[in-house]
């Protein structure tokens, strides 16, 4: 009987009724973003690498820094990087100071493709999704997002 009470007090309806619609809204946005990347020949794993490369590292990073969601293993990352290299969207080179480290750099074509796709994401996904929010609500959303996903948490 004690276990049942603990479960009931932990699973309250209010958080669930708030979180589930949030998850659905994010899922819809993600699908729309994936469609935009797909339209330019980029799959979700490649998009994740390009986004991390340009958003987090300004277009150049150590290959290991590009691991994360959805690419969790070095072999999987190697395949994605090979695909991007084959599309002439990145280059790879050994670090001059530490030959064990591979540096990944986005090409000018990758930067152009990224810029154009991000503009479409903002115009076709983000703005329509957030159009009903006033500036104060958008600021609240930003603060709430920071609390839900602090910068030091690796997705």
N, CA, C and O of each residue as an XYZ file, in Angstrom:
620
protein
N       0.815     -1.198      0.000
C       0.000      0.000      0.000
C       0.861      1.265      0.000
O       0.523      2.245     -0.663
N       1.973      1.244      0.743
C       2.879      2.399      0.799
C       3.439      2.708     -0.593
O       3.520      3.875     -0.979
N       3.820      1.692     -1.337
C       4.371      1.892     -2.688
C       3.353      2.587     -3.584
O       3.722      3.482     -4.343
N       2.097      2.203     -3.517
C       1.051      2.800     -4.343
C       0.907      4.291     -4.020
O       0.775      5.101     -4.937
N       0.928      4.666     -2.753
C       0.815      6.072     -2.368
C       1.989      6.883     -2.907
O       1.805      8.007     -3.373
N       3.192      6.319     -2.846
C       4.381      7.020     -3.341
C       4.269      7.270     -4.837
O       4.560      8.371     -5.303
N       3.857      6.275     -5.586
C       3.698      6.434     -7.032
C       2.641      7.487     -7.335
O       2.848      8.344     -8.194
N       1.504      7.431     -6.634
C       0.435      8.396     -6.876
C       0.882      9.819     -6.559
O       0.526     10.749     -7.283
N       1.656     10.004     -5.490
C       2.087     11.357     -5.148
C       3.166     11.849     -6.100
O       3.313     13.057     -6.286
N       3.923     10.944     -6.706
C       4.967     11.333     -7.653
C       4.373     11.690     -9.014
O       4.796     12.668     -9.630
N       3.417     10.929     -9.484
C       2.807     11.149    -10.783
C       1.553     12.001    -10.630
O       0.450     11.469    -10.500
N       1.716     13.293    -10.644
C       0.574     14.200    -10.548
C       0.135     14.586    -11.944
O       0.952     14.639    -12.863
N      -1.129     14.851    -12.107
C      -1.680     15.168    -13.417
C      -1.158     16.490    -13.963
O      -0.890     16.573    -15.162
N      -1.000     17.521    -13.151
C      -0.578     18.834    -13.652
C       0.735     18.792    -14.424
O       0.780     19.293    -15.548
N       1.814     18.216    -13.874
C       3.049     18.167    -14.667
C       2.897     17.382    -15.964
O       3.450     17.765    -16.994
N       2.151     16.290    -15.914
C       1.969     15.498    -17.125
C       1.169     16.254    -18.167
O       1.492     16.208    -19.354
N       0.138     16.943    -17.739
C      -0.687     17.669    -18.709
C       0.047     18.878    -19.271
O      -0.357     19.410    -20.305
N       1.099     19.318    -18.627
C       1.928     20.406    -19.135
C       3.035     19.869    -20.033
O       3.297     20.416    -21.104
N       3.681     18.800    -19.592
C       4.846     18.284    -20.317
C       4.467     17.578    -21.614
O       5.154     17.752    -22.620
N       3.404     16.795    -21.622
C       3.057     16.065    -22.836
C       2.793     16.984    -24.026
O       3.309     16.710    -25.110
N       2.017     18.062    -23.883
C       1.853     18.971    -25.018
C       3.171     19.635    -25.432
O       3.387     19.891    -26.617
N       4.041     19.913    -24.475
C       5.360     20.475    -24.795
C       6.162     19.491    -25.637
O       6.771     19.872    -26.637
N       6.161     18.245    -25.237
C       6.861     17.209    -26.004
C       6.280     17.113    -27.409
O       7.030     16.996    -28.379
N       4.967     17.159    -27.533
C       4.329     17.085    -28.850
C       4.693     18.299    -29.707
O       4.961     18.150    -30.900
N       4.706     19.486    -29.123
C       5.087     20.693    -29.872
C       6.531     20.588    -30.357
O       6.832     20.940    -31.498
N       7.414     20.109    -29.501
C       8.817     19.956    -29.886
C       8.988     18.873    -30.949
O       9.801     19.017    -31.862
N       8.225     17.795    -30.828
C       8.288     16.723    -31.831
C       7.874     17.247    -33.203
O       8.514     16.943    -34.210
N       6.803     18.033    -33.238
C       6.345     18.606    -34.510
C       7.387     19.553    -35.100
O       7.634     19.549    -36.306
N       7.991     20.360    -34.237
C       9.038     21.270    -34.709
C      10.222     20.482    -35.259
O      10.771     20.831    -36.305
N      10.616     19.422    -34.557
C      11.745     18.601    -34.994
C      11.466     17.965    -36.350
O      12.339     17.941    -37.218
N      10.269     17.457    -36.534
C       9.904     16.864    -37.830
C      10.005     17.914    -38.934
O      10.534     17.632    -40.009
N       9.506     19.114    -38.679
C       9.574     20.185    -39.679
C      11.019     20.570    -39.979
O      11.362     20.834    -41.132
N      11.861     20.604    -38.962
C      13.287     20.915    -39.159
C      13.947     19.810    -39.979
O      14.722     20.094    -40.893
N      13.645     18.556    -39.659
C      14.219     17.435    -40.417
C      13.809     17.485    -41.887
O      14.607     17.153    -42.764
N      12.575     17.897    -42.160
C      12.101     18.021    -43.544
C      12.913     19.087    -44.284
O      13.287     18.891    -45.440
N      13.183     20.199    -43.627
C      13.966     21.265    -44.262
C      15.397     20.817    -44.554
O      15.928     21.092    -45.630
N      16.018     20.130    -43.603
C      17.372     19.612    -43.855
C      17.344     18.558    -44.963
O      18.226     18.531    -45.821
N      16.340     17.701    -44.942
C      16.223     16.658    -45.950
C      16.092     17.245    -47.353
O      16.598     16.676    -48.321
N      15.416     18.376    -47.455
C      15.223     19.024    -48.755
C      16.540     19.459    -49.391
O      16.622     19.645    -50.605
N      17.572     19.619    -48.557
C      18.892     19.981    -49.104
C      19.877     18.818    -49.021
O      21.091     19.006    -49.104
N      19.324     17.597    -48.853
C      20.143     16.386    -48.911
C      20.912     16.063    -47.638
O      21.922     15.361    -47.685
N      20.443     16.568    -46.500
C      21.133     16.334    -45.227
C      20.228     15.509    -44.319
O      19.084     15.883    -44.060
N      20.757     14.371    -43.832
C      19.974     13.533    -42.928
C      20.086     14.063    -41.493
O      20.924     14.924    -41.227
N      19.250     13.563    -40.556
C      19.254     14.100    -39.194
C      20.606     14.036    -38.485
O      20.954     14.965    -37.757
N      21.368     12.971    -38.679
C      22.688     12.874    -38.037
C      23.649     13.908    -38.603
O      24.402     14.539    -37.861
N      23.618     14.080    -39.915
C      24.476     15.093    -40.541
C      24.075     16.492    -40.086
O      24.929     17.341    -39.828
N      22.763     16.724    -39.991
C      22.273     18.025    -39.528
C      22.746     18.292    -38.105
O      23.157     19.408    -37.785
N      22.690     17.268    -37.245
C      23.129     17.441    -35.858
C      24.598     17.843    -35.800
O      24.979     18.699    -35.001
N      25.418     17.231    -36.641
C      26.853     17.578    -36.668
C      27.040     18.996    -37.179
O      27.792     19.769    -36.587
N      26.368     19.350    -38.269
C      26.513     20.707    -38.804
C      26.023     21.750    -37.799
O      26.658     22.788    -37.615
N      24.903     21.472    -37.160
C      24.383     22.420    -36.163
C      25.362     22.584    -35.011
O      25.652     23.706    -34.595
N      25.872     21.474    -34.495
C      26.836     21.547    -33.391
C      28.110     22.257    -33.855
O      28.659     23.087    -33.131
N      28.579     21.929    -35.062
C      29.811     22.522    -35.590
C      29.690     24.043    -35.701
O      30.598     24.768    -35.294
N      28.583     24.525    -36.246
C      28.438     25.966    -36.464
C      27.878     26.714    -35.249
O      28.313     27.829    -34.963
N      26.933     26.123    -34.540
C      26.347     26.814    -33.389
C      27.307     26.817    -32.202
O      27.555     27.862    -31.600
N      27.840     25.658    -31.873
C      28.661     25.540    -30.668
C      30.133     25.883    -30.883
O      30.809     26.311    -29.947
N      30.637     25.702    -32.105
C      32.077     25.833    -32.316
C      32.469     26.803    -33.430
O      33.645     26.881    -33.786
N      31.534     27.524    -33.973
C      31.872     28.526    -34.971
C      32.444     27.989    -36.272
O      33.077     28.734    -37.021
N      32.232     26.705    -36.555
C      32.636     26.142    -37.838
C      33.870     25.262    -37.804
O      34.239     24.681    -38.825
N      34.524     25.149    -36.637
C      35.710     24.290    -36.540
C      35.784     23.696    -35.142
O      35.653     24.409    -34.147
N      35.996     22.371    -35.072
C      36.020     21.707    -33.768
C      36.846     20.433    -33.825
O      37.123     19.895    -34.897
N      37.228     19.971    -32.659
C      37.833     18.640    -32.550
C      36.716     17.637    -32.824
O      35.579     17.837    -32.397
N      37.035     16.577    -33.526
C      35.982     15.620    -33.894
C      35.257     15.077    -32.671
O      34.037     14.917    -32.707
N      35.968     14.792    -31.600
C      35.340     14.264    -30.400
C      34.319     15.205    -29.789
O      33.389     14.764    -29.115
N      34.489     16.508    -30.021
C      33.538     17.486    -29.494
C      32.195     17.425    -30.212
O      31.210     17.989    -29.734
N      32.150     16.750    -31.345
C      30.916     16.659    -32.122
C      30.050     15.471    -31.724
O      28.944     15.304    -32.238
N      30.553     14.645    -30.806
C      29.748     13.536    -30.297
C      28.634     14.081    -29.419
O      28.802     15.099    -28.749
N      27.526     13.416    -29.427
C      26.371     13.813    -28.631
C      25.128     13.317    -29.328
O      25.210     12.533    -30.274
N      23.993     13.764    -28.873
C      22.745     13.324    -29.485
C      22.670     13.814    -30.930
O      22.932     14.995    -31.155
N      22.337     13.006    -31.906
C      22.009     11.588    -31.839
C      23.211     10.670    -32.044
O      23.050      9.450    -32.058
N      24.399     11.223    -32.201
C      25.586     10.412    -32.506
C      26.363     10.180    -31.219
O      26.975     11.101    -30.677
N      26.333      8.952    -30.738
C      26.917      8.635    -29.435
C      28.255      7.901    -29.520
O      28.981      7.849    -28.527
N      28.595      7.342    -30.658
C      29.825      6.555    -30.737
C      30.771      7.131    -31.784
O      30.354      7.768    -32.751
N      32.062      6.885    -31.557
C      33.081      7.357    -32.487
C      32.920      6.729    -33.876
O      33.053      7.440    -34.871
N      32.637      5.413    -33.984
C      32.434      4.850    -35.324
C      31.258      5.494    -36.066
O      31.348      5.764    -37.264
N      30.157      5.737    -35.349
C      29.002      6.381    -35.993
C      29.363      7.785    -36.439
O      28.989      8.203    -37.535
N      30.089      8.522    -35.601
C      30.520      9.866    -35.972
C      31.425      9.811    -37.197
O      31.309     10.648    -38.093
N      32.322      8.833    -37.241
C      33.215      8.685    -38.391
C      32.445      8.528    -39.692
O      32.822      9.103    -40.713
N      31.359      7.748    -39.661
C      30.533      7.558    -40.862
C      29.852      8.856    -41.278
O      29.797      9.188    -42.462
N      29.333      9.588    -40.290
C      28.664     10.853    -40.599
C      29.677     11.850    -41.159
O      29.389     12.546    -42.133
N      30.855     11.922    -40.553
C      31.876     12.839    -41.047
C      32.324     12.451    -42.461
O      32.561     13.322    -43.297
N      32.437     11.164    -42.723
C      32.802     10.714    -44.079
C      31.734     11.134    -45.082
O      32.053     11.561    -46.192
N      30.458     11.012    -44.690
C      29.368     11.443    -45.580
C      29.459     12.942    -45.851
O      29.341     13.376    -46.996
N      29.669     13.732    -44.798
C      29.761     15.195    -44.965
C      30.991     15.578    -45.785
O      30.953     16.523    -46.572
N      32.067     14.844    -45.595
C      33.283     15.093    -46.372
C      33.042     14.750    -47.847
O      33.495     15.467    -48.740
N      32.328     13.652    -48.093
C      31.991     13.259    -49.453
C      31.111     14.283    -50.155
O      31.149     14.419    -51.378
N      30.319     15.000    -49.367
C      29.460     16.063    -49.913
C      30.203     17.401    -49.963
O      29.634     18.432    -50.319
N      31.470     17.359    -49.603
C      32.336     18.545    -49.585
C      31.808     19.639    -48.656
O      31.881     20.829    -48.963
N      31.272     19.199    -47.506
C      30.746     20.140    -46.525
C      31.678     20.314    -45.327
O      31.552     21.273    -44.565
N      32.620     19.373    -45.169
C      33.632     19.506    -44.119
C      34.983     19.062    -44.657
O      35.075     18.377    -45.676
N      36.018     19.465    -43.953
C      37.354     18.916    -44.173
C      37.837     18.399    -42.824
O      37.404     18.864    -41.770
N      38.741     17.430    -42.882
C      39.348     16.904    -41.657
C      40.854     16.974    -41.798
O      41.409     16.723    -42.867
N      41.511     17.323    -40.688
C      42.974     17.359    -40.677
C      43.453     17.024    -39.264
O      42.714     17.184    -38.292
N      44.669     16.569    -39.166
C      45.263     16.297    -37.855
C      45.693     17.615    -37.219
O      46.187     18.512    -37.902
N      45.504     17.720    -35.926
C      45.933     18.895    -35.181
C      47.458     18.993    -35.235
O      48.157     17.997    -35.045
N      47.963     20.183    -35.492
C      49.412     20.389    -35.603
C      50.138     20.112    -34.292
O      51.266     19.620    -34.302
N      49.508     20.420    -33.174
C      50.145     20.227    -31.870
C      49.990     18.810    -31.326
O      50.863     18.317    -30.613
N      48.887     18.162    -31.660
C      48.615     16.811    -31.173
C      48.059     15.993    -32.324
O      46.865     16.055    -32.617
N      48.911     15.237    -32.969
C      48.547     14.468    -34.149
C      47.457     13.438    -33.927
O      46.900     12.914    -34.892
N      47.142     13.140    -32.679
C      46.063     12.182    -32.391
C      44.691     12.819    -32.582
O      43.695     12.116    -32.756
N      44.637     14.140    -32.550
C      43.376     14.866    -32.607
C      43.034     15.227    -34.046
O      43.880     15.719    -34.793
N      41.779     14.978    -34.427
C      41.298     15.348    -35.756
C      40.471     16.625    -35.620
O      39.568     16.716    -34.788
N      40.802     17.606    -36.456
C      40.067     18.870    -36.490
C      39.101     18.814    -37.667
O      39.489     18.495    -38.791
N      37.842     19.128    -37.395
C      36.806     19.156    -38.421
C      36.466     20.613    -38.680
O      36.205     21.375    -37.749
N      36.472     20.992    -39.948
C      36.129     22.371    -40.315
C      35.047     22.354    -41.382
O      35.115     21.583    -42.339
N      34.057     23.203    -41.209
C      33.023     23.352    -42.219
C      33.574     24.119    -43.407
O      34.365     25.047    -43.236
N      33.166     23.742    -44.600
C      33.595     24.446    -45.810
C      32.708     25.671    -46.038
O      31.695     25.858    -45.363
N      33.105     26.488    -46.991
C      32.284     27.653    -47.346
C      30.901     27.203    -47.817
O      29.905     27.866    -47.531
N      30.835     26.092    -48.531
C      29.545     25.556    -48.987
C      28.698     25.121    -47.800
O      27.488     25.348    -47.791
N      29.310     24.505    -46.805
C      28.581     24.106    -45.600
C      28.039     25.333    -44.870
O      26.904     25.325    -44.395
N      28.842     26.374    -44.781
C      28.405     27.603    -44.114
C      27.215     28.209    -44.852
O      26.252     28.649    -44.224
N      27.280     28.233    -46.184
C      26.179     28.762    -46.987
C      24.914     27.927    -46.781
O      23.839     28.474    -46.535
N      25.046     26.606    -46.882
C      23.922     25.694    -46.707
C      23.331     25.820    -45.303
O      22.112     25.860    -45.134
N      24.197     25.881    -44.313
C      23.756     26.040    -42.932
C      22.985     27.349    -42.758
O      21.889     27.355    -42.198
N      23.555     28.455    -43.237
C      22.909     29.767    -43.100
C      21.521     29.772    -43.750
O      20.552     30.244    -43.155
N      21.436     29.247    -44.969
C      20.161     29.218    -45.684
C      19.138     28.342    -44.969
O      17.969     28.710    -44.858
N      19.580     27.187    -44.488
C      18.655     26.263    -43.824
C      18.212     26.816    -42.477
O      17.039     26.703    -42.121
N      19.120     27.404    -41.733
C      18.751     27.996    -40.445
C      17.753     29.135    -40.659
O      16.811     29.282    -39.880
N      17.945     29.931    -41.690
C      16.986     31.011    -41.983
C      15.602     30.429    -42.278
O      14.592     30.970    -41.828
N      15.555     29.322    -43.034
C      14.268     28.664    -43.298
C      13.666     28.088    -42.020
O      12.454     28.155    -41.819
N      14.507     27.523    -41.158
C      14.029     26.967    -39.888
C      13.394     28.081    -39.054
O      12.318     27.902    -38.483
N      14.060     29.217    -38.988
C      13.529     30.343    -38.220
C      12.225     30.838    -38.838
O      11.240     31.054    -38.132
N      12.224     31.017    -40.161
C      11.067     31.576    -40.861
C       9.878     30.616    -40.907
O       8.737     31.028    -40.696
N      10.144     29.331    -41.184
C       9.067     28.375    -41.427
C       8.679     27.526    -40.215
O       7.601     26.931    -40.200
N       9.539     27.465    -39.207
C       9.248     26.618    -38.046
C       9.167     27.443    -36.759
O       8.147     27.424    -36.070
N      10.225     28.154    -36.442
C      10.289     28.842    -35.150
C       9.287     29.991    -35.069
O       8.500     30.058    -34.126
N       9.309     30.888    -36.044
C       8.402     32.034    -35.976
C       6.926     31.622    -35.961
O       6.174     32.112    -35.119
N       6.487     30.736    -36.868
C       5.076     30.329    -36.807
C       4.710     29.636    -35.485
O       3.604     29.809    -34.973
N       5.640     28.859    -34.944
C       5.365     28.143    -33.698
C       5.256     29.097    -32.516
O       4.462     28.873    -31.602
N       6.046     30.151    -32.534
C       6.081     31.074    -31.398
C       5.316     32.373    -31.663
O       5.373     33.298    -30.853
N       4.609     32.449    -32.776
C       3.910     33.683    -33.154
C       2.893     34.145    -32.111
O       2.642     35.343    -31.985
N       2.320     33.234    -31.382
C       1.321     33.596    -30.383
C       1.906     34.114    -29.078
O       1.166     34.497    -28.172
N       3.232     34.126    -28.979
C       3.876     34.588    -27.750
C       4.257     36.057    -27.882
O       4.816     36.476    -28.896
N       3.950     36.835    -26.847
C       4.444     38.217    -26.850
C       5.885     38.202    -26.332
O       6.398     37.151    -25.946
N       6.534     39.365    -26.325
C       7.946     39.434    -25.940
C       8.197     38.897    -24.534
O       9.201     38.229    -24.288
N       7.288     39.191    -23.622
C       7.429     38.737    -22.242
C       7.316     37.216    -22.154
O       8.089     36.573    -21.444
N       6.364     36.650    -22.868
C       6.194     35.194    -22.870
C       7.386     34.512    -23.525
O       7.836     33.461    -23.068
N       7.895     35.113    -24.598
C       9.061     34.536    -25.263
C      10.267     34.564    -24.323
O      11.041     33.608    -24.280
N      10.430     35.646    -23.577
C      11.517     35.741    -22.593
C      11.346     34.674    -21.514
O      12.323     34.066    -21.078
N      10.091     34.446    -21.081
C       9.813     33.390    -20.103
C      10.176     32.032    -20.672
O      10.777     31.204    -19.987
N       9.813     31.804    -21.923
C      10.129     30.527    -22.575
C      11.633     30.312    -22.600
O      12.107     29.203    -22.356
N      12.378     31.355    -22.890
C      13.832     31.269    -22.906
C      14.376     30.884    -21.533
O      15.241     30.015    -21.426
N      13.872     31.523    -20.495
C      14.326     31.211    -19.130
C      13.930     29.784    -18.731
O      14.715     29.072    -18.105
N      12.731     29.377    -19.090
C      12.281     28.026    -18.767
C      13.129     26.997    -19.507
O      13.502     25.971    -18.938
N      13.431     27.266    -20.766
C      14.261     26.351    -21.551
C      15.632     26.193    -20.916
O      16.160     25.083    -20.850
N      16.211     27.288    -20.449
C      17.510     27.210    -19.764
C      17.426     26.310    -18.543
O      18.357     25.554    -18.267
N      16.329     26.380    -17.813
C      16.169     25.533    -16.633
C      15.967     24.070    -17.013
O      16.446     23.170    -16.324
N      15.253     23.840    -18.114
C      15.020     22.466    -18.563
C      16.271     21.831    -19.158
O      16.474     20.621    -19.052
N      17.107     22.655    -19.783
C      18.300     22.146    -20.465
C      19.479     23.055    -20.163
O      19.866     23.863    -21.007
N      20.059     22.935    -18.967
C      21.188     23.805    -18.642
C      22.346     23.584    -19.613
O      22.513     22.482    -20.134
N      23.151     24.629    -19.861
C      24.237     24.539    -20.847
C      25.242     23.430    -20.583
O      25.834     22.904    -21.525
N      25.448     23.063    -19.328
C      26.467     22.056    -19.020
C      25.948     20.628    -19.125
O      26.696     19.686    -18.864
N      24.683     20.446    -19.504
C      24.127     19.101    -19.660
C      24.353     18.647    -21.086
O      23.967     19.337    -22.030
N      24.977     17.493    -21.249
C      25.222     16.931    -22.586
C      23.987     16.170    -23.026
O      23.611     15.166    -22.422
N      23.363     16.658    -24.086
C      22.151     15.993    -24.588
C      22.510     14.652    -25.022
O      21.650     13.901    -25.483
